[in-house]
Amino acid sequence: MSESSMISGAAQAPGASSALQPKSTRAIYWWAAMGFFFLAFAAYLIISWIAAGDPQRVLPGETPLPGWMKISLSIQQWGLFIGMLALIWYKAILPRLRTGSFSFDGLMILSFSLMWWSDPLYNYFTPGFNYNAYFINLGSWVGHIPGWMSPNSTQIAQPLIWLPAVYTCAFFLMVLIVNWIFRKTRERWPTISAGSMLLIAFVPMVIVGTLWEAAFMVMGSHSYASSIRSISLNPGHYYAFPIYQGITASLLYTTWGAMRYFRDDRGNSFAEAGIERLNVSKSVKGWVRFFAISGAITGVFFAFYHIPNARIALRGDSWSSDVQNRSYFVTELCGP
């Protein structure tokens, strides 16, 4: 869908878009400050990690990976990476070169591509999951987060290519699917409220989100090793998928989808609304807009995903033998 049609689509429901927009410019400064903080904090973590000499490849260990798994992981890693570069080029860089400013989609994609630094926060309190060490990695920097409690944080095999690529491609695709559901819902019920549209999209996105991530896990990308077996799909296997993971992910997808869909007649989301009233240069407005969009997207990520899942991980079950017998998932995360 084109950006213009998305804006007009948002305007079809009386009051739906305006209800999501702030009345002053104060909100955009808060969102921008949040976005700047998150990215500055990420830079601090990475610099601290490098300065401490922690970057070191986490090896897959003694367990041999099946040939089919190596092939599938390589396709995931490099295919998604190419997809990420294509999205950044066609949705962010090209529109910027043509118009002199970034489109909303471009800034959303850039925000997704920069947000992956926080992914292992799932393990903040206790080891709850890990990536396949077959991916290109240099360990992880999350142990430099103040108050980090989980042991052996440098043994989290945080993928340097696969992870930002899957964030960019998968998350943006989920947003597009949510917007398609919104559009079809609006066509069926033209006066439906924004809240009702979110509720209608929520359950399908639980299913869609579960399907894509569970499929990746079967191919060996990562494992929710401490998932609560009684509320997980395929319990006892390395690809066990916790149902609550699909629920929290759907909260992300529907909220981000609403952020993209419900924009004002200037094409601004709730995070950047009122930017035209800022008495600053065009260049400064561009940065404020980027940080505001990034702050809103990342703030939603922390509120609906990181915080609840890190708390749920404390109640997780012990790692199954199917995981513990695979060194490329264990990676000494729970000790040698």
C-alpha positions as CSV (number, residue, x, y, z in Angstrom):
1,M,0.0,0.0,0.0
2,S,1.3,3.5,-0.8
3,E,1.9,6.0,1.9
4,S,-0.8,8.3,0.6
5,S,-3.4,5.5,0.6
6,M,-2.3,4.6,4.1
7,I,-2.9,8.1,5.3
8,S,-6.3,8.3,3.6
9,G,-7.2,4.9,5.1
10,A,-6.5,6.2,8.5
11,A,-8.8,9.2,7.9
12,Q,-11.8,7.1,7.1
13,A,-12.8,6.3,10.7
14,P,-14.1,9.5,12.3
15,G,-12.0,10.5,15.2
16,A,-9.9,7.3,15.1
17,S,-6.6,9.0,14.0
18,S,-7.1,12.2,16.0
19,A,-7.8,10.2,19.1
20,L,-4.3,8.8,18.9
21,Q,-2.6,12.2,18.3
22,P,-1.3,14.5,21.1
23,K,-2.6,18.1,21.2
24,S,0.8,19.7,21.9
25,T,4.4,19.3,20.9
26,R,5.5,18.1,24.3
27,A,4.9,14.4,23.5
28,I,7.3,14.4,20.6
29,Y,10.1,15.6,22.8
30,W,9.4,12.8,25.3
31,W,9.4,10.2,22.5
32,A,12.6,11.7,21.0
33,A,14.3,11.7,24.4
34,M,13.4,8.1,24.9
35,G,14.7,7.2,21.5
36,F,18.0,9.0,22.1
37,F,18.3,7.3,25.5
38,F,17.9,3.8,24.1
39,L,20.4,4.3,21.3
40,A,22.9,6.1,23.5
41,F,22.5,3.2,26.0
42,A,23.1,0.7,23.3
43,A,26.3,2.6,22.2
44,Y,27.5,2.6,25.9
45,L,26.9,-1.2,26.1
46,I,28.8,-1.9,23.0
47,I,31.7,0.4,23.8
48,S,32.0,-1.0,27.3
49,W,31.9,-4.6,25.9
50,I,34.7,-3.8,23.4
51,A,36.8,-1.9,26.0
52,A,36.5,-4.9,28.4
53,G,37.9,-7.2,25.7
54,D,34.8,-9.4,25.8
55,P,34.1,-9.8,22.1
56,Q,34.9,-13.4,21.3
57,R,33.3,-16.0,19.1
58,V,31.0,-18.4,21.0
59,L,31.7,-21.8,19.4
60,P,29.0,-24.4,18.6
61,G,30.8,-27.0,20.7
62,E,31.2,-30.7,20.2
63,T,27.7,-31.6,19.0
64,P,27.7,-31.8,15.2
65,L,25.0,-29.8,13.4
66,P,23.0,-31.8,10.9
67,G,23.8,-30.8,7.3
68,W,20.2,-29.6,6.7
69,M,20.4,-27.3,9.7
70,K,23.6,-25.7,8.5
71,I,22.0,-25.1,5.1
72,S,18.8,-23.7,6.6
73,L,20.6,-21.4,9.0
74,S,22.9,-20.1,6.3
75,I,19.9,-19.4,4.1
76,Q,18.2,-17.6,7.0
77,Q,21.3,-15.6,7.9
78,W,22.3,-14.4,4.4
79,G,18.9,-14.3,2.8
80,L,17.5,-12.1,5.6
81,F,20.6,-9.9,5.5
82,I,20.1,-9.3,1.8
83,G,16.4,-8.6,2.5
84,M,17.4,-6.1,5.2
85,L,19.7,-4.2,2.9
86,A,17.1,-4.1,0.2
87,L,14.5,-2.7,2.6
88,I,16.9,-0.1,3.9
89,W,17.8,0.9,0.4
90,Y,14.3,1.0,-1.2
91,K,12.4,2.2,1.8
92,A,14.8,4.5,3.6
93,I,17.7,5.6,1.4
94,L,16.1,6.0,-2.0
95,P,13.1,8.1,-0.7
96,R,15.6,10.2,1.2
97,L,17.6,10.9,-2.0
98,R,14.5,11.7,-4.0
99,T,12.6,13.9,-1.5
100,G,15.2,15.1,0.9
101,S,13.5,13.5,3.9
102,F,12.9,10.0,5.2
103,S,9.5,8.4,4.8
104,F,7.7,7.0,7.9
105,D,8.4,3.4,6.6
106,G,12.0,4.3,6.2
107,L,12.4,5.4,9.7
108,M,10.4,2.5,11.0
109,I,12.7,0.1,9.2
110,L,15.8,1.9,10.4
111,S,14.4,1.7,14.0
112,F,13.9,-2.1,13.6
113,S,17.4,-2.6,12.3
114,L,18.9,-0.8,15.3
115,M,16.7,-2.4,18.0
116,W,18.2,-5.8,18.1
117,W,20.9,-4.9,20.6
118,S,18.4,-5.6,23.4
119,D,17.1,-9.0,22.3
120,P,18.9,-11.1,25.0
121,L,17.1,-9.1,27.8
122,Y,14.9,-12.1,27.9
123,N,17.8,-13.6,30.0
124,Y,18.1,-10.6,32.3
125,F,17.2,-12.6,35.5
126,T,18.0,-16.2,34.4
127,P,19.0,-18.1,31.3
128,G,15.7,-18.5,29.4
129,F,16.8,-18.9,25.8
130,N,19.8,-18.9,23.5
131,Y,20.7,-18.6,19.8
132,N,22.4,-21.3,17.7
133,A,26.1,-20.6,18.0
134,Y,26.5,-21.6,14.4
135,F,25.5,-18.1,13.5
136,I,28.2,-15.5,13.1
137,N,28.6,-14.1,16.6
138,L,31.0,-12.5,19.1
139,G,29.2,-13.3,22.2
140,S,27.0,-10.6,23.7
141,W,27.3,-7.2,25.4
142,V,24.2,-7.5,27.6
143,G,26.2,-8.4,30.7
144,H,27.2,-4.7,30.9
145,I,23.6,-3.7,31.5
146,P,23.4,-2.4,35.1
147,G,22.0,-5.1,37.5
148,W,22.3,-8.0,35.0
149,M,21.7,-11.2,37.0
150,S,22.0,-14.1,34.6
151,P,25.3,-15.9,34.6
152,N,27.8,-16.2,31.8
153,S,26.3,-13.4,29.7
154,T,29.3,-13.5,27.3
155,Q,28.2,-17.0,26.3
156,I,25.0,-15.7,24.7
157,A,25.7,-16.3,21.0
158,Q,24.0,-13.1,19.8
159,P,24.0,-13.3,16.0
160,L,25.6,-10.2,14.4
161,I,24.0,-10.7,11.0
162,W,20.9,-12.9,11.5
163,L,19.5,-10.9,14.4
164,P,19.3,-7.4,12.9
165,A,18.2,-8.9,9.7
166,V,15.3,-10.9,11.2
167,Y,14.3,-7.9,13.2
168,T,14.1,-5.7,10.1
169,C,12.5,-8.1,7.7
170,A,10.1,-10.1,10.0
171,F,8.9,-7.1,12.1
172,F,8.2,-5.0,9.1
173,L,6.4,-7.9,7.4
174,M,4.3,-8.3,10.5
175,V,3.4,-4.6,10.5
176,L,2.3,-4.9,6.8
177,I,0.1,-7.9,7.7
178,V,-1.5,-6.0,10.6
179,N,-2.2,-3.1,8.2
180,W,-3.8,-5.4,5.7
181,I,-6.1,-6.8,8.4
182,F,-6.9,-3.2,9.4
183,R,-7.7,-2.3,5.9
184,K,-10.0,-5.2,5.3
185,T,-11.7,-4.6,8.7
186,R,-12.3,-1.0,7.8
187,E,-13.7,-2.0,4.4
188,R,-16.2,-4.3,6.1
189,W,-17.1,-2.0,9.0
190,P,-16.3,1.6,7.9
191,T,-17.1,3.2,11.3
192,I,-15.3,0.7,13.5
193,S,-13.2,2.1,16.3
194,A,-9.4,1.9,16.5
195,G,-9.6,-0.2,19.6
196,S,-11.9,-2.7,18.0
197,M,-9.5,-3.0,15.0
198,L,-6.6,-3.7,17.3
199,L,-8.6,-6.5,19.0
200,I,-9.6,-8.0,15.7
201,A,-6.0,-8.1,14.5
202,F,-4.6,-9.5,17.8
203,V,-5.6,-13.2,17.5
204,P,-4.6,-13.6,13.8
205,M,-1.2,-12.1,14.7
206,V,-0.7,-14.5,17.5
207,I,-1.1,-17.3,15.0
208,V,1.0,-15.7,12.3
209,G,3.8,-14.7,14.7
210,T,3.8,-18.2,16.2
211,L,4.0,-19.8,12.8
212,W,7.0,-17.9,11.4
213,E,9.1,-18.0,14.6
214,A,8.3,-21.7,15.4
215,A,9.3,-22.5,11.8
216,F,12.6,-20.8,12.3
217,M,13.2,-22.7,15.6
218,V,12.5,-26.0,13.9
219,M,15.3,-25.0,11.5
220,G,17.6,-24.5,14.5
221,S,17.8,-20.7,14.8
222,H,17.2,-20.4,18.6
223,S,15.7,-22.2,21.5
224,Y,13.4,-21.1,24.4
225,A,15.1,-23.7,26.6
226,S,13.4,-22.8,29.8
227,S,9.9,-22.4,28.4
228,I,7.0,-23.5,30.7
229,R,6.2,-26.9,29.2
230,S,2.5,-26.9,30.2
231,I,1.8,-23.9,28.1
232,S,4.2,-24.6,25.2
233,L,4.0,-26.2,21.8
234,N,6.3,-29.2,21.2
235,P,7.3,-29.3,24.9
236,G,10.5,-31.2,25.6
237,H,12.1,-30.4,22.2
238,Y,14.7,-27.8,21.3
239,Y,12.0,-26.1,19.2
240,A,9.5,-25.9,22.1
241,F,7.5,-22.7,21.6
242,P,5.9,-20.9,24.6
243,I,2.4,-19.8,23.8
244,Y,3.0,-16.6,25.9
245,Q,5.8,-15.7,23.4
246,G,3.2,-15.6,20.6
247,I,0.9,-13.4,22.7
248,T,3.5,-10.9,23.7
249,A,4.8,-10.7,20.1
250,S,1.3,-10.1,18.8
251,L,1.1,-7.1,21.2
252,L,4.1,-5.7,19.5
253,Y,2.9,-6.3,16.0
254,T,-0.6,-4.9,16.5
255,T,0.8,-1.8,18.3
256,W,3.4,-1.1,15.7
257,G,0.8,-1.7,13.0
258,A,-1.5,0.8,14.6
259,M,1.4,3.3,14.8
260,R,1.9,3.0,11.0
261,Y,-1.8,2.9,10.1
262,F,-3.4,5.6,12.3
263,R,-1.5,8.6,11.1
264,D,-2.8,12.2,10.7
265,D,-3.3,14.0,7.4
266,R,0.3,15.0,7.4
267,G,1.4,11.4,7.5
268,N,2.6,11.7,11.2
269,S,2.2,8.9,13.7
270,F,1.3,9.7,17.4
271,A,5.1,9.8,18.2
272,E,5.9,12.5,15.7
273,A,2.6,14.5,15.6
274,G,3.1,18.2,15.9
275,I,6.7,18.2,14.5
276,E,5.7,20.8,12.0
277,R,5.2,23.3,14.9
278,L,8.7,22.9,16.2
279,N,10.7,26.1,15.7
280,V,13.9,24.4,14.6
281,S,15.8,23.7,11.4
282,K,14.7,21.1,8.9
283,S,17.8,19.0,9.8
284,V,17.0,19.1,13.5
285,K,13.4,18.2,12.8
286,G,14.6,15.2,10.9
287,W,16.6,14.0,13.9
288,V,13.8,14.6,16.3
289,R,11.4,12.7,14.1
290,F,13.8,9.7,13.9
291,F,14.4,9.6,17.6
292,A,10.7,10.0,18.3
293,I,9.7,7.1,16.1
294,S,12.6,5.0,17.3
295,G,11.7,5.8,20.9
296,A,8.1,4.8,20.5
297,I,8.9,1.6,18.7
298,T,11.5,0.6,21.3
299,G,9.4,1.7,24.2
300,V,6.6,-0.6,23.0
301,F,9.2,-3.4,22.7
302,F,10.3,-3.0,26.3
303,A,6.8,-2.6,27.7
304,F,5.1,-5.5,25.9
305,Y,7.9,-7.9,25.4
306,H,11.2,-7.5,27.3
307,I,9.7,-6.8,30.7
308,P,7.0,-9.5,30.8
309,N,9.1,-12.2,29.2
310,A,12.0,-11.6,31.5
311,R,9.7,-12.0,34.4
312,I,8.0,-15.1,33.0
313,A,11.5,-16.7,32.4
314,L,11.9,-16.8,36.2
315,R,9.1,-19.3,36.3
316,G,10.4,-21.4,33.5
317,D,11.1,-25.1,33.6
318,S,14.5,-26.7,33.5
319,W,16.2,-27.0,30.2
320,S,15.1,-30.2,28.5
321,S,17.6,-33.0,27.6
322,D,17.0,-32.3,23.9
323,V,18.5,-28.8,24.4
324,Q,21.2,-29.9,26.9
325,N,22.4,-32.5,24.5
326,R,23.0,-29.8,21.8
327,S,26.2,-27.9,22.6
328,Y,25.4,-25.2,20.0
329,F,22.4,-24.1,22.1
330,V,24.0,-24.6,25.6
331,T,27.3,-22.7,24.8
332,E,28.3,-22.9,28.5
333,L,25.4,-20.4,29.2
334,C,24.5,-22.4,32.3
335,G,28.1,-23.3,33.1
336,P,30.9,-25.5,31.6
